Amino acid sequence: MKLPKLASIRDARKMLFLIICLYGGLVSCDSIENARREIRLSNEVPEIDKTREAKILTVFFGLDNALPPRARALDKNAPGNDGTPVIFSLEVDPSTLDASDFEFTTQNGEKKQVIAVTLLPAEEEFELRTALLIGDYGDFPDNPPVSLEIVGDILSRTGVNFKGQTQTVIPLPAGPILSYAEYFTFSEDYPYVEEGTGCDCPKNETNQIVKAVWSGGVRNTEGGELGDEELDAFQVMMVNGADTMLVRPFQLADLDDNDNNIDLCLKEEGTPIRVMVKAGIAIDPNDDVNPATEVEILSRW
C-alpha cells in the first residue's frame, strides 16, 4: 500500500489510526483472523433493565465531513459525511432502530436528519447500546449540531421506549470521555471468547470485569490499541463491607475490534462503584485527546 507524504506528526498519527481501523482486528489474542462483523444478541437480557431509565447518555460529534471511504461498508453515502456515536443507557432492540428515529438541531436552529444508523462495530453480546449516526448535521465551527432528539420509537431489549429523549451534543474539538460502565463475572453460560478479536479477560485470573464504554472509538495517543502502557491510567473504586479501596486492572481486554468498549480485568473482590481514567491516554478519530474522565459503575444483573 503506497501512502501519501505526511505533513506533520498529527497527520502521521491520523493516517496510522485509519490504517489500523481499516485492517484492525486481523491480529488479536492468538492471531486469529477477524470474522465477518454482524450484530450478536445475548441469550439473556438483564431483568434490571426493565426498571432502569431509558435515556441518551452521550452524543459525540466525532467526525465532521470526514468519514473515510471504507465507511461505504456501512452506507453508500457515508464517505465525506459526519459520524456521530450515540450511547444509550440500555441495550437497544436492533429491529426498532431506524435513521428516521433521530433529529439533530444545529446552532442556528436548523433540523437535520440522519441518513443511516448502525450498531457496528460494537456488535457483541451485551454491547448493543452504541449507535453510529451517519449524515450531515451542520459544520464546525459555523453551525455545528448542538442537540439530538429521539423522535421515533426506539425500544430497549426489555421494551422500554427512548422516544422523546434529548441530549446535548459533545462538540467536535472535545476529547473522548467515559459514557457508561458496568461490572459482571464469568458465569457458566457466559459467551466467553478465549481467543481472537475482542477476546475476554483471562478466565482463571479474573475475579470480575468492568466494561468501560467510551463516547466513541478510541486508540492510544500514538494511534495504536490501548494496552499495558495505559493500565496505570485506569482506577476502579470498590467497596468491600465497610472498606473502600482503589484498584487497577491487571489487564485490558475486548481489544482489536475497533469499537468503544474496553474490559478492565480485576483480581480483587468487592463491588466496583466508579471508574476513573487519567487525561491524555486516548484519542478519538479526530485526533482529540481525552480529558480526565470518570463514571459510575452499574451492575449488569
Disulfide bonds with the S-S distance in Angstrom:
Cys29-Cys199 1.47
Cys201-Cys265 2.03
